[in-house]
Amino acid sequence: MSADRIPAPAHALQRPGALFHKLADERRMMSQSERDTLVENAVFTYVDRTWVTLWYDPGHAIRSNCGGMTAYRAITTTGDLLWYVAPEGDAPVYHAQCADPFEAIEHATVALGAQADLNRRWIHIERLAQDLRSGALQFDVTLEDARLAPICPNGFRALMASVGLFGARSISGRTAAVLMKVEPSVGYIIHAAWIRTQAPVPQAGVHAVPRAPAVFEAAC
């Protein structure tokens, strides 16, 4: 890893009390005394089912128009506010840092649909990972690839932090393929990186205007 890729230290965990106050302050229609009561009663729910550990407010929830998803206002254990989008049933949850809950639900809907499409081509993704681990294929995986993959980048950052790579802008494809054994969703990022490597090299004097790629978290 070169000097410009030296990882930064991961964000420190914050005390639950401070997190509760910040999450309660999102209840804008409540008085300060009512928000203090929420904190005192610790009404928030802890979730660690993914690489993103968080507390969410079950009373601060927005349902999708179709009723199939619920976005809960949440805060990570490192103090980042987000929307915790939970589909009905056993579908994967999604974390979006959008300010608007309906935008968060839209991100989740698009991302989960894209995941379902890629799952039908999972054999190809597993072959890419195997070739990366063996050295038959070589390319880097970047944070931009994570933004273009149908996953929440927060989860990828949390996974990177767990292996001591928080803050790295890119890692080798082989490292990503090894991480995929721990977290299969890294396969979506590997696929996005592979798509990037397939882009044709522009010829001298030819200026093509590329189509803007889909970004699943955009500026969120």
mmCIF file of the C-alpha atoms, coordinates in Angstrom:
data_MODEL
# 
_entry.id   MODEL 
# 
loop_
_atom_site.group_PDB 
_atom_site.id 
_atom_site.type_symbol 
_atom_site.label_atom_id 
_atom_site.label_alt_id 
_atom_site.label_comp_id 
_atom_site.label_asym_id 
_atom_site.label_entity_id 
_atom_site.label_seq_id 
_atom_site.pdbx_PDB_ins_code 
_atom_site.Cartn_x 
_atom_site.Cartn_y 
_atom_site.Cartn_z 
_atom_site.occupancy 
_atom_site.B_iso_or_equiv 
_atom_site.pdbx_formal_charge 
_atom_site.auth_seq_id 
_atom_site.auth_comp_id 
_atom_site.auth_asym_id 
_atom_site.auth_atom_id 
_atom_site.pdbx_PDB_model_num 
ATOM 1   C CA . MET A 1 1   ? 0.000   0.000   0.000   1.00 0.00 ? 1   MET A CA 1 
ATOM 2   C CA . SER A 1 2   ? 1.483   3.327   -1.072  1.00 0.00 ? 2   SER A CA 1 
ATOM 3   C CA . ALA A 1 3   ? 1.828   6.343   1.185   1.00 0.00 ? 3   ALA A CA 1 
ATOM 4   C CA . ASP A 1 4   ? -1.252  8.046   -0.238  1.00 0.00 ? 4   ASP A CA 1 
ATOM 5   C CA . ARG A 1 5   ? -3.298  4.996   0.688   1.00 0.00 ? 5   ARG A CA 1 
ATOM 6   C CA . ILE A 1 6   ? -2.261  4.761   4.350   1.00 0.00 ? 6   ILE A CA 1 
ATOM 7   C CA . PRO A 1 7   ? -5.534  4.144   6.187   1.00 0.00 ? 7   PRO A CA 1 
ATOM 8   C CA . ALA A 1 8   ? -6.817  6.673   8.697   1.00 0.00 ? 8   ALA A CA 1 
ATOM 9   C CA . PRO A 1 9   ? -7.790  5.504   12.188  1.00 0.00 ? 9   PRO A CA 1 
ATOM 10  C CA . ALA A 1 10  ? -11.399 4.375   12.480  1.00 0.00 ? 10  ALA A CA 1 
ATOM 11  C CA . HIS A 1 11  ? -13.909 6.665   14.132  1.00 0.00 ? 11  HIS A CA 1 
ATOM 12  C CA . ALA A 1 12  ? -14.172 6.091   17.880  1.00 0.00 ? 12  ALA A CA 1 
ATOM 13  C CA . LEU A 1 13  ? -17.335 4.640   19.375  1.00 0.00 ? 13  LEU A CA 1 
ATOM 14  C CA . GLN A 1 14  ? -19.462 7.151   21.272  1.00 0.00 ? 14  GLN A CA 1 
ATOM 15  C CA . ARG A 1 15  ? -21.267 6.714   24.575  1.00 0.00 ? 15  ARG A CA 1 
ATOM 16  C CA . PRO A 1 16  ? -24.916 5.606   24.211  1.00 0.00 ? 16  PRO A CA 1 
ATOM 17  C CA . GLY A 1 17  ? -26.141 8.618   26.194  1.00 0.00 ? 17  GLY A CA 1 
ATOM 18  C CA . ALA A 1 18  ? -24.635 11.076  23.703  1.00 0.00 ? 18  ALA A CA 1 
ATOM 19  C CA . LEU A 1 19  ? -26.014 9.048   20.800  1.00 0.00 ? 19  LEU A CA 1 
ATOM 20  C CA . PHE A 1 20  ? -29.491 8.954   22.354  1.00 0.00 ? 20  PHE A CA 1 
ATOM 21  C CA . HIS A 1 21  ? -29.585 12.732  22.741  1.00 0.00 ? 21  HIS A CA 1 
ATOM 22  C CA . LYS A 1 22  ? -28.550 13.246  19.125  1.00 0.00 ? 22  LYS A CA 1 
ATOM 23  C CA . LEU A 1 23  ? -31.141 10.732  17.889  1.00 0.00 ? 23  LEU A CA 1 
ATOM 24  C CA . ALA A 1 24  ? -33.895 12.189  20.092  1.00 0.00 ? 24  ALA A CA 1 
ATOM 25  C CA . ASP A 1 25  ? -33.155 15.656  18.700  1.00 0.00 ? 25  ASP A CA 1 
ATOM 26  C CA . GLU A 1 26  ? -34.357 14.355  15.319  1.00 0.00 ? 26  GLU A CA 1 
ATOM 27  C CA . ARG A 1 27  ? -37.888 14.362  16.754  1.00 0.00 ? 27  ARG A CA 1 
ATOM 28  C CA . ARG A 1 28  ? -38.358 17.971  15.708  1.00 0.00 ? 28  ARG A CA 1 
ATOM 29  C CA . MET A 1 29  ? -42.064 18.124  16.612  1.00 0.00 ? 29  MET A CA 1 
ATOM 30  C CA . MET A 1 30  ? -41.400 17.208  20.260  1.00 0.00 ? 30  MET A CA 1 
ATOM 31  C CA . SER A 1 31  ? -40.580 19.571  23.082  1.00 0.00 ? 31  SER A CA 1 
ATOM 32  C CA . GLN A 1 32  ? -37.182 19.375  24.742  1.00 0.00 ? 32  GLN A CA 1 
ATOM 33  C CA . SER A 1 33  ? -38.710 17.752  27.848  1.00 0.00 ? 33  SER A CA 1 
ATOM 34  C CA . GLU A 1 34  ? -40.367 15.087  25.691  1.00 0.00 ? 34  GLU A CA 1 
ATOM 35  C CA . ARG A 1 35  ? -37.069 14.369  23.933  1.00 0.00 ? 35  ARG A CA 1 
ATOM 36  C CA . ASP A 1 36  ? -35.324 14.122  27.314  1.00 0.00 ? 36  ASP A CA 1 
ATOM 37  C CA . THR A 1 37  ? -37.915 11.546  28.365  1.00 0.00 ? 37  THR A CA 1 
ATOM 38  C CA . LEU A 1 38  ? -37.083 9.431   25.314  1.00 0.00 ? 38  LEU A CA 1 
ATOM 39  C CA . VAL A 1 39  ? -33.431 9.455   26.332  1.00 0.00 ? 39  VAL A CA 1 
ATOM 40  C CA . GLU A 1 40  ? -34.170 8.659   29.969  1.00 0.00 ? 40  GLU A CA 1 
ATOM 41  C CA . ASN A 1 41  ? -36.385 5.713   29.010  1.00 0.00 ? 41  ASN A CA 1 
ATOM 42  C CA . ALA A 1 42  ? -33.848 4.447   26.428  1.00 0.00 ? 42  ALA A CA 1 
ATOM 43  C CA . VAL A 1 43  ? -36.570 3.651   23.904  1.00 0.00 ? 43  VAL A CA 1 
ATOM 44  C CA . PHE A 1 44  ? -34.100 3.077   21.059  1.00 0.00 ? 44  PHE A CA 1 
ATOM 45  C CA . THR A 1 45  ? -33.289 -0.338  19.567  1.00 0.00 ? 45  THR A CA 1 
ATOM 46  C CA . TYR A 1 46  ? -29.744 -1.620  19.085  1.00 0.00 ? 46  TYR A CA 1 
ATOM 47  C CA . VAL A 1 47  ? -28.907 -3.477  15.861  1.00 0.00 ? 47  VAL A CA 1 
ATOM 48  C CA . ASP A 1 48  ? -25.681 -5.318  15.032  1.00 0.00 ? 48  ASP A CA 1 
ATOM 49  C CA . ARG A 1 49  ? -26.927 -7.689  12.317  1.00 0.00 ? 49  ARG A CA 1 
ATOM 50  C CA . THR A 1 50  ? -24.657 -6.045  9.731   1.00 0.00 ? 50  THR A CA 1 
ATOM 51  C CA . TRP A 1 51  ? -21.195 -4.458  9.739   1.00 0.00 ? 51  TRP A CA 1 
ATOM 52  C CA . VAL A 1 52  ? -22.931 -1.159  10.595  1.00 0.00 ? 52  VAL A CA 1 
ATOM 53  C CA . THR A 1 53  ? -23.847 -1.194  14.289  1.00 0.00 ? 53  THR A CA 1 
ATOM 54  C CA . LEU A 1 54  ? -26.493 1.344   15.220  1.00 0.00 ? 54  LEU A CA 1 
ATOM 55  C CA . TRP A 1 55  ? -29.410 2.449   17.381  1.00 0.00 ? 55  TRP A CA 1 
ATOM 56  C CA . TYR A 1 56  ? -32.725 3.221   15.679  1.00 0.00 ? 56  TYR A CA 1 
ATOM 57  C CA . ASP A 1 57  ? -35.832 5.001   16.904  1.00 0.00 ? 57  ASP A CA 1 
ATOM 58  C CA . PRO A 1 58  ? -38.863 2.703   16.449  1.00 0.00 ? 58  PRO A CA 1 
ATOM 59  C CA . GLY A 1 59  ? -41.165 5.670   17.028  1.00 0.00 ? 59  GLY A CA 1 
ATOM 60  C CA . HIS A 1 60  ? -39.587 7.755   14.260  1.00 0.00 ? 60  HIS A CA 1 
ATOM 61  C CA . ALA A 1 61  ? -40.543 5.684   11.242  1.00 0.00 ? 61  ALA A CA 1 
ATOM 62  C CA . ILE A 1 62  ? -41.705 6.408   7.684   1.00 0.00 ? 62  ILE A CA 1 
ATOM 63  C CA . ARG A 1 63  ? -43.505 3.769   5.632   1.00 0.00 ? 63  ARG A CA 1 
ATOM 64  C CA . SER A 1 64  ? -43.095 3.492   1.897   1.00 0.00 ? 64  SER A CA 1 
ATOM 65  C CA . ASN A 1 65  ? -46.132 4.242   -0.247  1.00 0.00 ? 65  ASN A CA 1 
ATOM 66  C CA . CYS A 1 66  ? -46.532 0.543   -1.053  1.00 0.00 ? 66  CYS A CA 1 
ATOM 67  C CA . GLY A 1 67  ? -46.098 -0.424  2.590   1.00 0.00 ? 67  GLY A CA 1 
ATOM 68  C CA . GLY A 1 68  ? -43.268 -2.835  1.824   1.00 0.00 ? 68  GLY A CA 1 
ATOM 69  C CA . MET A 1 69  ? -40.472 -0.861  3.491   1.00 0.00 ? 69  MET A CA 1 
ATOM 70  C CA . THR A 1 70  ? -40.025 1.178   6.656   1.00 0.00 ? 70  THR A CA 1 
ATOM 71  C CA . ALA A 1 71  ? -37.305 3.783   7.153   1.00 0.00 ? 71  ALA A CA 1 
ATOM 72  C CA . TYR A 1 72  ? -36.309 4.354   10.788  1.00 0.00 ? 72  TYR A CA 1 
ATOM 73  C CA . ARG A 1 73  ? -34.240 7.327   11.918  1.00 0.00 ? 73  ARG A CA 1 
ATOM 74  C CA . ALA A 1 74  ? -31.026 5.871   13.276  1.00 0.00 ? 74  ALA A CA 1 
ATOM 75  C CA . ILE A 1 75  ? -27.529 6.707   14.440  1.00 0.00 ? 75  ILE A CA 1 
ATOM 76  C CA . THR A 1 76  ? -24.418 4.576   14.173  1.00 0.00 ? 76  THR A CA 1 
ATOM 77  C CA . THR A 1 77  ? -22.308 3.773   17.221  1.00 0.00 ? 77  THR A CA 1 
ATOM 78  C CA . THR A 1 78  ? -19.755 6.252   15.866  1.00 0.00 ? 78  THR A CA 1 
ATOM 79  C CA . GLY A 1 79  ? -22.330 9.063   15.722  1.00 0.00 ? 79  GLY A CA 1 
ATOM 80  C CA . ASP A 1 80  ? -23.449 9.203   12.072  1.00 0.00 ? 80  ASP A CA 1 
ATOM 81  C CA . LEU A 1 81  ? -27.152 9.858   11.485  1.00 0.00 ? 81  LEU A CA 1 
ATOM 82  C CA . LEU A 1 82  ? -28.819 7.784   8.780   1.00 0.00 ? 82  LEU A CA 1 
ATOM 83  C CA . TRP A 1 83  ? -32.036 6.069   7.772   1.00 0.00 ? 83  TRP A CA 1 
ATOM 84  C CA . TYR A 1 84  ? -32.259 2.362   8.576   1.00 0.00 ? 84  TYR A CA 1 
ATOM 85  C CA . VAL A 1 85  ? -34.470 0.954   5.805   1.00 0.00 ? 85  VAL A CA 1 
ATOM 86  C CA . ALA A 1 86  ? -36.021 -2.403  6.647   1.00 0.00 ? 86  ALA A CA 1 
ATOM 87  C CA . PRO A 1 87  ? -38.073 -4.240  3.987   1.00 0.00 ? 87  PRO A CA 1 
ATOM 88  C CA . GLU A 1 88  ? -40.846 -6.606  5.029   1.00 0.00 ? 88  GLU A CA 1 
ATOM 89  C CA . GLY A 1 89  ? -39.769 -10.219 5.473   1.00 0.00 ? 89  GLY A CA 1 
ATOM 90  C CA . ASP A 1 90  ? -36.172 -11.407 5.368   1.00 0.00 ? 90  ASP A CA 1 
ATOM 91  C CA . ALA A 1 91  ? -34.871 -9.044  2.684   1.00 0.00 ? 91  ALA A CA 1 
ATOM 92  C CA . PRO A 1 92  ? -31.566 -7.306  3.489   1.00 0.00 ? 92  PRO A CA 1 
ATOM 93  C CA . VAL A 1 93  ? -31.685 -3.994  5.340   1.00 0.00 ? 93  VAL A CA 1 
ATOM 94  C CA . TYR A 1 94  ? -30.196 -0.836  3.859   1.00 0.00 ? 94  TYR A CA 1 
ATOM 95  C CA . HIS A 1 95  ? -28.465 2.165   5.429   1.00 0.00 ? 95  HIS A CA 1 
ATOM 96  C CA . ALA A 1 96  ? -28.817 5.539   3.696   1.00 0.00 ? 96  ALA A CA 1 
ATOM 97  C CA . GLN A 1 97  ? -27.382 8.842   4.870   1.00 0.00 ? 97  GLN A CA 1 
ATOM 98  C CA . CYS A 1 98  ? -29.956 10.835  2.910   1.00 0.00 ? 98  CYS A CA 1 
ATOM 99  C CA . ALA A 1 99  ? -31.755 13.559  4.834   1.00 0.00 ? 99  ALA A CA 1 
ATOM 100 C CA . ASP A 1 100 ? -35.088 12.592  3.265   1.00 0.00 ? 100 ASP A CA 1 
ATOM 101 C CA . PRO A 1 101 ? -36.590 9.213   4.280   1.00 0.00 ? 101 PRO A CA 1 
ATOM 102 C CA . PHE A 1 102 ? -38.418 8.729   0.974   1.00 0.00 ? 102 PHE A CA 1 
ATOM 103 C CA . GLU A 1 103 ? -35.142 9.244   -0.879  1.00 0.00 ? 103 GLU A CA 1 
ATOM 104 C CA . ALA A 1 104 ? -33.598 6.644   1.440   1.00 0.00 ? 104 ALA A CA 1 
ATOM 105 C CA . ILE A 1 105 ? -36.404 4.214   0.591   1.00 0.00 ? 105 ILE A CA 1 
ATOM 106 C CA . GLU A 1 106 ? -35.864 4.891   -3.117  1.00 0.00 ? 106 GLU A CA 1 
ATOM 107 C CA . HIS A 1 107 ? -32.137 4.152   -2.763  1.00 0.00 ? 107 HIS A CA 1 
ATOM 108 C CA . ALA A 1 108 ? -32.953 0.916   -0.937  1.00 0.00 ? 108 ALA A CA 1 
ATOM 109 C CA . THR A 1 109 ? -35.505 -0.151  -3.571  1.00 0.00 ? 109 THR A CA 1 
ATOM 110 C CA . VAL A 1 110 ? -33.097 0.427   -6.469  1.00 0.00 ? 110 VAL A CA 1 
ATOM 111 C CA . ALA A 1 111 ? -30.148 -1.189  -4.682  1.00 0.00 ? 111 ALA A CA 1 
ATOM 112 C CA . LEU A 1 112 ? -32.034 -4.317  -3.604  1.00 0.00 ? 112 LEU A CA 1 
ATOM 113 C CA . GLY A 1 113 ? -33.414 -4.723  -7.133  1.00 0.00 ? 113 GLY A CA 1 
ATOM 114 C CA . ALA A 1 114 ? -29.897 -4.467  -8.559  1.00 0.00 ? 114 ALA A CA 1 
ATOM 115 C CA . GLN A 1 115 ? -28.667 -7.001  -6.014  1.00 0.00 ? 115 GLN A CA 1 
ATOM 116 C CA . ALA A 1 116 ? -31.363 -9.443  -7.127  1.00 0.00 ? 116 ALA A CA 1 
ATOM 117 C CA . ASP A 1 117 ? -30.220 -9.004  -10.738 1.00 0.00 ? 117 ASP A CA 1 
ATOM 118 C CA . LEU A 1 118 ? -26.569 -9.611  -9.826  1.00 0.00 ? 118 LEU A CA 1 
ATOM 119 C CA . ASN A 1 119 ? -27.487 -12.629 -7.718  1.00 0.00 ? 119 ASN A CA 1 
ATOM 120 C CA . ARG A 1 120 ? -28.664 -14.310 -10.907 1.00 0.00 ? 120 ARG A CA 1 
ATOM 121 C CA . ARG A 1 121 ? -25.083 -13.901 -12.203 1.00 0.00 ? 121 ARG A CA 1 
ATOM 122 C CA . TRP A 1 122 ? -23.389 -14.893 -8.962  1.00 0.00 ? 122 TRP A CA 1 
ATOM 123 C CA . ILE A 1 123 ? -21.410 -17.715 -10.565 1.00 0.00 ? 123 ILE A CA 1 
ATOM 124 C CA . HIS A 1 124 ? -19.614 -15.120 -12.688 1.00 0.00 ? 124 HIS A CA 1 
ATOM 125 C CA . ILE A 1 125 ? -18.846 -12.989 -9.606  1.00 0.00 ? 125 ILE A CA 1 
ATOM 126 C CA . GLU A 1 126 ? -17.474 -16.003 -7.731  1.00 0.00 ? 126 GLU A CA 1 
ATOM 127 C CA . ARG A 1 127 ? -15.258 -16.793 -10.726 1.00 0.00 ? 127 ARG A CA 1 
ATOM 128 C CA . LEU A 1 128 ? -13.905 -13.231 -10.694 1.00 0.00 ? 128 LEU A CA 1 
ATOM 129 C CA . ALA A 1 129 ? -13.087 -13.544 -6.995  1.00 0.00 ? 129 ALA A CA 1 
ATOM 130 C CA . GLN A 1 130 ? -11.408 -16.905 -7.491  1.00 0.00 ? 130 GLN A CA 1 
ATOM 131 C CA . ASP A 1 131 ? -9.256  -15.513 -10.310 1.00 0.00 ? 131 ASP A CA 1 
ATOM 132 C CA . LEU A 1 132 ? -8.288  -12.521 -8.160  1.00 0.00 ? 132 LEU A CA 1 
ATOM 133 C CA . ARG A 1 133 ? -7.255  -14.761 -5.253  1.00 0.00 ? 133 ARG A CA 1 
ATOM 134 C CA . SER A 1 134 ? -5.195  -16.994 -7.564  1.00 0.00 ? 134 SER A CA 1 
ATOM 135 C CA . GLY A 1 135 ? -3.537  -14.067 -9.338  1.00 0.00 ? 135 GLY A CA 1 
ATOM 136 C CA . ALA A 1 136 ? -5.005  -14.985 -12.733 1.00 0.00 ? 136 ALA A CA 1 
ATOM 137 C CA . LEU A 1 137 ? -6.793  -11.609 -12.688 1.00 0.00 ? 137 LEU A CA 1 
ATOM 138 C CA . GLN A 1 138 ? -5.463  -8.339  -11.274 1.00 0.00 ? 138 GLN A CA 1 
ATOM 139 C CA . PHE A 1 139 ? -7.162  -5.007  -10.678 1.00 0.00 ? 139 PHE A CA 1 
ATOM 140 C CA . ASP A 1 140 ? -7.733  -2.662  -7.751  1.00 0.00 ? 140 ASP A CA 1 
ATOM 141 C CA . VAL A 1 141 ? -11.054 -2.092  -6.009  1.00 0.00 ? 141 VAL A CA 1 
ATOM 142 C CA . THR A 1 142 ? -11.770 1.512   -5.082  1.00 0.00 ? 142 THR A CA 1 
ATOM 143 C CA . LEU A 1 143 ? -14.182 3.382   -2.842  1.00 0.00 ? 143 LEU A CA 1 
ATOM 144 C CA . GLU A 1 144 ? -15.782 4.724   -6.019  1.00 0.00 ? 144 GLU A CA 1 
ATOM 145 C CA . ASP A 1 145 ? -16.507 1.128   -7.050  1.00 0.00 ? 145 ASP A CA 1 
ATOM 146 C CA . ALA A 1 146 ? -18.305 0.709   -3.709  1.00 0.00 ? 146 ALA A CA 1 
ATOM 147 C CA . ARG A 1 147 ? -20.411 3.793   -4.484  1.00 0.00 ? 147 ARG A CA 1 
ATOM 148 C CA . LEU A 1 148 ? -21.354 2.332   -7.864  1.00 0.00 ? 148 LEU A CA 1 
ATOM 149 C CA . ALA A 1 149 ? -22.204 -1.100  -6.435  1.00 0.00 ? 149 ALA A CA 1 
ATOM 150 C CA . PRO A 1 150 ? -25.706 -1.807  -5.106  1.00 0.00 ? 150 PRO A CA 1 
ATOM 151 C CA . ILE A 1 151 ? -24.665 -1.797  -1.457  1.00 0.00 ? 151 ILE A CA 1 
ATOM 152 C CA . CYS A 1 152 ? -24.558 0.878   1.223   1.00 0.00 ? 152 CYS A CA 1 
ATOM 153 C CA . PRO A 1 153 ? -20.999 2.277   1.327   1.00 0.00 ? 153 PRO A CA 1 
ATOM 154 C CA . ASN A 1 154 ? -21.308 2.589   5.124   1.00 0.00 ? 154 ASN A CA 1 
ATOM 155 C CA . GLY A 1 155 ? -21.244 -1.185  5.365   1.00 0.00 ? 155 GLY A CA 1 
ATOM 156 C CA . PHE A 1 156 ? -18.140 -1.433  3.205   1.00 0.00 ? 156 PHE A CA 1 
ATOM 157 C CA . ARG A 1 157 ? -16.369 1.241   5.282   1.00 0.00 ? 157 ARG A CA 1 
ATOM 158 C CA . ALA A 1 158 ? -17.305 -0.606  8.476   1.00 0.00 ? 158 ALA A CA 1 
ATOM 159 C CA . LEU A 1 159 ? -15.947 -3.854  7.058   1.00 0.00 ? 159 LEU A CA 1 
ATOM 160 C CA . MET A 1 160 ? -12.726 -2.094  6.036   1.00 0.00 ? 160 MET A CA 1 
ATOM 161 C CA . ALA A 1 161 ? -12.396 -0.650  9.542   1.00 0.00 ? 161 ALA A CA 1 
ATOM 162 C CA . SER A 1 162 ? -12.839 -4.101  11.078  1.00 0.00 ? 162 SER A CA 1 
ATOM 163 C CA . VAL A 1 163 ? -9.762  -5.364  9.199   1.00 0.00 ? 163 VAL A CA 1 
ATOM 164 C CA . GLY A 1 164 ? -7.681  -2.253  9.878   1.00 0.00 ? 164 GLY A CA 1 
ATOM 165 C CA . LEU A 1 165 ? -8.179  -0.596  6.490   1.00 0.00 ? 165 LEU A CA 1 
ATOM 166 C CA . PHE A 1 166 ? -10.429 2.328   7.485   1.00 0.00 ? 166 PHE A CA 1 
ATOM 167 C CA . GLY A 1 167 ? -9.779  5.347   5.255   1.00 0.00 ? 167 GLY A CA 1 
ATOM 168 C CA . ALA A 1 168 ? -8.125  3.430   2.410   1.00 0.00 ? 168 ALA A CA 1 
ATOM 169 C CA . ARG A 1 169 ? -9.253  4.771   -0.962  1.00 0.00 ? 169 ARG A CA 1 
ATOM 170 C CA . SER A 1 170 ? -8.443  1.522   -2.743  1.00 0.00 ? 170 SER A CA 1 
ATOM 171 C CA . ILE A 1 171 ? -7.348  -2.029  -2.066  1.00 0.00 ? 171 ILE A CA 1 
ATOM 172 C CA . SER A 1 172 ? -6.066  -4.796  -4.284  1.00 0.00 ? 172 SER A CA 1 
ATOM 173 C CA . GLY A 1 173 ? -8.602  -7.010  -5.961  1.00 0.00 ? 173 GLY A CA 1 
ATOM 174 C CA . ARG A 1 174 ? -7.037  -9.975  -4.176  1.00 0.00 ? 174 ARG A CA 1 
ATOM 175 C CA . THR A 1 175 ? -7.681  -8.358  -0.783  1.00 0.00 ? 175 THR A CA 1 
ATOM 176 C CA . ALA A 1 176 ? -11.268 -7.638  -1.812  1.00 0.00 ? 176 ALA A CA 1 
ATOM 177 C CA . ALA A 1 177 ? -11.701 -11.254 -2.929  1.00 0.00 ? 177 ALA A CA 1 
ATOM 178 C CA . VAL A 1 178 ? -10.444 -12.464 0.459   1.00 0.00 ? 178 VAL A CA 1 
ATOM 179 C CA . LEU A 1 179 ? -12.861 -10.072 2.217   1.00 0.00 ? 179 LEU A CA 1 
ATOM 180 C CA . MET A 1 180 ? -15.647 -11.532 0.089   1.00 0.00 ? 180 MET A CA 1 
ATOM 181 C CA . LYS A 1 181 ? -15.194 -14.817 1.945   1.00 0.00 ? 181 LYS A CA 1 
ATOM 182 C CA . VAL A 1 182 ? -16.089 -12.933 5.139   1.00 0.00 ? 182 VAL A CA 1 
ATOM 183 C CA . GLU A 1 183 ? -18.759 -10.656 3.637   1.00 0.00 ? 183 GLU A CA 1 
ATOM 184 C CA . PRO A 1 184 ? -20.269 -11.966 0.371   1.00 0.00 ? 184 PRO A CA 1 
ATOM 185 C CA . SER A 1 185 ? -21.697 -8.541  -0.586  1.00 0.00 ? 185 SER A CA 1 
ATOM 186 C CA . VAL A 1 186 ? -18.126 -7.422  -1.390  1.00 0.00 ? 186 VAL A CA 1 
ATOM 187 C CA . GLY A 1 187 ? -18.748 -9.444  -4.548  1.00 0.00 ? 187 GLY A CA 1 
ATOM 188 C CA . TYR A 1 188 ? -20.996 -6.648  -5.803  1.00 0.00 ? 188 TYR A CA 1 
ATOM 189 C CA . ILE A 1 189 ? -18.100 -4.207  -5.451  1.00 0.00 ? 189 ILE A CA 1 
ATOM 190 C CA . ILE A 1 190 ? -15.717 -6.575  -7.216  1.00 0.00 ? 190 ILE A CA 1 
ATOM 191 C CA . HIS A 1 191 ? -18.204 -6.791  -10.078 1.00 0.00 ? 191 HIS A CA 1 
ATOM 192 C CA . ALA A 1 192 ? -18.424 -2.962  -10.262 1.00 0.00 ? 192 ALA A CA 1 
ATOM 193 C CA . ALA A 1 193 ? -14.613 -2.780  -10.360 1.00 0.00 ? 193 ALA A CA 1 
ATOM 194 C CA . TRP A 1 194 ? -14.495 -5.418  -13.095 1.00 0.00 ? 194 TRP A CA 1 
ATOM 195 C CA . ILE A 1 195 ? -17.033 -3.434  -15.163 1.00 0.00 ? 195 ILE A CA 1 
ATOM 196 C CA . ARG A 1 196 ? -14.779 -0.377  -14.787 1.00 0.00 ? 196 ARG A CA 1 
ATOM 197 C CA . THR A 1 197 ? -11.763 -2.312  -16.087 1.00 0.00 ? 197 THR A CA 1 
ATOM 198 C CA . GLN A 1 198 ? -13.746 -3.358  -19.175 1.00 0.00 ? 198 GLN A CA 1 
ATOM 199 C CA . ALA A 1 199 ? -14.248 0.244   -20.308 1.00 0.00 ? 199 ALA A CA 1 
ATOM 200 C CA . PRO A 1 200 ? -12.527 0.786   -23.678 1.00 0.00 ? 200 PRO A CA 1 
ATOM 201 C CA . VAL A 1 201 ? -9.368  2.893   -23.675 1.00 0.00 ? 201 VAL A CA 1 
ATOM 202 C CA . PRO A 1 202 ? -10.100 6.089   -25.650 1.00 0.00 ? 202 PRO A CA 1 
ATOM 203 C CA . GLN A 1 203 ? -8.095  6.517   -28.855 1.00 0.00 ? 203 GLN A CA 1 
ATOM 204 C CA . ALA A 1 204 ? -5.935  9.581   -29.427 1.00 0.00 ? 204 ALA A CA 1 
ATOM 205 C CA . GLY A 1 205 ? -7.986  12.467  -30.805 1.00 0.00 ? 205 GLY A CA 1 
ATOM 206 C CA . VAL A 1 206 ? -11.313 10.765  -30.027 1.00 0.00 ? 206 VAL A CA 1 
ATOM 207 C CA . HIS A 1 207 ? -13.376 12.346  -27.263 1.00 0.00 ? 207 HIS A CA 1 
ATOM 208 C CA . ALA A 1 208 ? -16.383 10.306  -26.218 1.00 0.00 ? 208 ALA A CA 1 
ATOM 209 C CA . VAL A 1 209 ? -18.850 11.646  -23.658 1.00 0.00 ? 209 VAL A CA 1 
ATOM 210 C CA . PRO A 1 210 ? -19.429 8.820   -21.175 1.00 0.00 ? 210 PRO A CA 1 
ATOM 211 C CA . ARG A 1 211 ? -22.889 8.098   -19.846 1.00 0.00 ? 211 ARG A CA 1 
ATOM 212 C CA . ALA A 1 212 ? -23.226 8.989   -16.166 1.00 0.00 ? 212 ALA A CA 1 
ATOM 213 C CA . PRO A 1 213 ? -23.201 5.757   -14.121 1.00 0.00 ? 213 PRO A CA 1 
ATOM 214 C CA . ALA A 1 214 ? -25.863 4.928   -11.568 1.00 0.00 ? 214 ALA A CA 1 
ATOM 215 C CA . VAL A 1 215 ? -24.717 5.845   -8.085  1.00 0.00 ? 215 VAL A CA 1 
ATOM 216 C CA . PHE A 1 216 ? -26.595 4.157   -5.284  1.00 0.00 ? 216 PHE A CA 1 
ATOM 217 C CA . GLU A 1 217 ? -25.786 6.589   -2.490  1.00 0.00 ? 217 GLU A CA 1 
ATOM 218 C CA . ALA A 1 218 ? -24.917 9.655   -4.587  1.00 0.00 ? 218 ALA A CA 1 
ATOM 219 C CA . ALA A 1 219 ? -24.317 12.608  -2.271  1.00 0.00 ? 219 ALA A CA 1 
ATOM 220 C CA . CYS A 1 220 ? -26.017 10.990  0.687   1.00 0.00 ? 220 CYS A CA 1 
# 
